[in-house]
């Protein structure tokens, strides 16, 4: 599994509510283990729960520890 995935921003992106822009071409690192342990998305995130990986949760696009999106 990947601990950090790196993606290149393809167009300028401004974070809503912040005065910060990620410019096109910048590399962005996504810490997938931190997302998988976020209680906002998974109740009791430190306990293994197979339901976190069912079809209902698949729509959240949070199962990215083996890569996600085109050209992962």
Backbone as numpy.savetxt, mean C-alpha at the origin, in Angstrom:
# Nx Ny Nz CAx CAy CAz Cx Cy Cz
8.39 -12.25 0.46 7.57 -11.05 0.46 8.44 -9.78 0.46
7.92 -8.75 -0.11 8.63 -7.49 -0.19 8.35 -6.65 1.05
9.41 -6.09 1.62 9.22 -5.21 2.77 8.88 -3.79 2.30
9.53 -3.37 1.24 9.27 -2.04 0.69 9.18 -2.18 -0.82
8.13 -1.62 -1.38 8.00 -1.60 -2.83 8.31 -0.19 -3.30
8.97 -0.10 -4.41 9.33 1.20 -4.95 8.58 1.41 -6.26
8.01 2.58 -6.41 7.30 2.95 -7.63 7.76 4.34 -8.05
7.67 4.59 -9.34 8.02 5.91 -9.86 6.74 6.66 -10.16
6.64 7.87 -9.64 5.46 8.70 -9.85 5.41 9.12 -11.33
4.29 8.87 -11.99 4.21 9.17 -13.43 3.67 10.56 -13.72
3.04 11.20 -12.73 2.61 12.59 -12.89 2.64 13.25 -11.52
2.71 14.56 -11.49 2.71 15.28 -10.22 1.47 14.89 -9.41
1.68 14.71 -8.09 0.57 14.35 -7.21 0.64 15.21 -5.96
-0.45 15.92 -5.66 -0.53 16.73 -4.44 -1.36 15.96 -3.42
-0.81 15.80 -2.24 -1.53 15.12 -1.17 -2.68 16.00 -0.69
-3.90 15.46 -0.67 -5.04 16.25 -0.20 -4.84 16.71 1.24
-5.08 17.98 1.48 -4.96 18.53 2.83 -3.55 18.92 3.23
-2.58 18.72 2.35 -1.19 19.05 2.65 -0.61 19.90 1.53
0.37 20.70 1.87 1.06 21.50 0.87 2.32 20.76 0.42
2.12 19.57 -0.11 3.24 18.73 -0.52 2.91 18.07 -1.85
3.83 18.18 -2.80 3.63 17.59 -4.12 4.74 16.59 -4.39
4.37 15.41 -4.82 5.34 14.42 -5.30 5.48 14.69 -6.79
6.66 15.11 -7.23 6.81 15.43 -8.65 6.92 14.18 -9.52
6.49 14.31 -10.76 6.63 13.22 -11.72 8.09 12.80 -11.79
8.33 11.51 -11.85 9.69 10.99 -11.93 10.29 10.61 -10.59
9.72 11.10 -9.49 10.26 10.80 -8.16 9.96 9.35 -7.79
10.90 8.69 -7.14 10.68 7.34 -6.64 9.98 7.42 -5.29
8.96 6.60 -5.11 8.17 6.57 -3.88 8.28 5.16 -3.30
8.54 5.07 -2.00 8.64 3.77 -1.35 7.38 3.52 -0.53
6.81 2.32 -0.71 5.58 1.94 -0.01 5.93 0.82 0.97
5.78 1.06 2.29 6.10 0.03 3.29 4.93 -0.94 3.46
4.92 -2.00 2.67 3.78 -2.92 2.70 3.53 -3.57 4.07
4.55 -3.96 4.85 4.25 -4.55 6.16 3.51 -3.58 7.09
3.83 -2.30 7.00 3.15 -1.32 7.85 1.68 -1.22 7.49
1.36 -1.29 6.20 -0.04 -1.24 5.78 -0.78 -2.48 6.24
-0.12 -3.63 6.15 -0.78 -4.88 6.56 -1.02 -4.95 8.07
-0.37 -4.08 8.84 -0.55 -4.07 10.30 -1.31 -2.84 10.77
-2.02 -2.19 9.87 -2.76 -0.98 10.21 -4.18 -1.35 10.66
-4.50 -1.02 11.91 -5.82 -1.36 12.47 -6.95 -0.63 11.74
-6.63 0.41 11.01 -7.65 1.10 10.22 -8.23 0.17 9.15
-7.40 -0.74 8.67 -7.83 -1.66 7.61 -8.13 -3.07 8.11
-7.41 -3.51 9.13 -7.56 -4.88 9.64 -7.73 -4.86 11.15
-8.90 -5.25 11.66 -9.07 -5.33 13.11 -8.08 -6.35 13.69
-7.50 -6.04 14.81 -6.53 -6.92 15.46 -5.43 -7.33 14.47
-4.70 -6.36 13.92 -3.77 -6.62 12.83 -2.56 -7.48 13.18
-2.23 -7.63 14.44 -1.06 -8.43 14.80 -1.39 -9.91 14.96
-2.68 -10.25 14.88 -3.10 -11.65 14.95 -3.35 -12.15 13.54
-2.84 -13.35 13.21 -3.09 -13.91 11.89 -4.57 -14.22 11.75
-5.18 -13.68 10.73 -6.60 -13.90 10.47 -6.77 -14.14 8.97
-7.07 -15.36 8.56 -7.23 -15.67 7.14 -8.29 -14.82 6.45
-9.25 -14.29 7.21 -10.29 -13.44 6.62 -9.70 -12.16 6.01
-8.52 -11.77 6.48 -7.88 -10.58 5.91 -7.56 -10.76 4.43
-7.56 -12.00 3.96 -7.14 -12.30 2.59 -8.29 -12.84 1.73
-9.53 -12.69 2.20 -10.66 -13.21 1.43 -11.03 -12.25 0.29
-11.99 -12.64 -0.52 -12.38 -11.85 -1.69 -12.93 -10.48 -1.30
-13.64 -10.39 -0.19 -14.19 -9.11 0.25 -13.08 -8.09 0.50
-12.02 -8.52 1.14 -10.91 -7.63 1.44 -10.00 -7.41 0.24
-10.11 -8.26 -0.75 -9.28 -8.10 -1.96 -9.53 -6.75 -2.61
-10.76 -6.26 -2.54 -11.11 -4.99 -3.17 -10.39 -3.81 -2.54
-9.85 -3.97 -1.35 -9.15 -2.87 -0.68 -7.77 -2.61 -1.28
-7.28 -3.49 -2.15 -5.94 -3.35 -2.75 -4.85 -3.22 -1.69
-5.01 -3.92 -0.59 -4.04 -3.83 0.49 -3.12 -5.04 0.54
-3.44 -6.07 -0.21 -2.61 -7.28 -0.17 -1.46 -7.11 -1.16
-0.51 -6.31 -0.81 0.55 -5.98 -1.77 1.91 -6.55 -1.40
1.98 -7.46 -0.45 3.28 -7.95 0.00 4.02 -8.76 -1.06
3.34 -9.23 -2.10 4.02 -9.90 -3.20 3.97 -9.06 -4.46
3.59 -7.83 -4.33 3.52 -6.93 -5.49 2.08 -6.76 -5.94
1.80 -5.64 -6.53 0.46 -5.30 -6.98 0.63 -4.31 -8.11
-0.35 -4.14 -8.89 -0.36 -3.22 -10.01 0.44 -3.78 -11.19
0.31 -3.19 -12.34 1.06 -3.66 -13.52 2.57 -3.58 -13.29
3.27 -4.52 -13.83 4.74 -4.59 -13.78 5.28 -4.67 -12.36
4.60 -5.36 -11.49 5.08 -5.51 -10.11 6.41 -6.23 -10.08
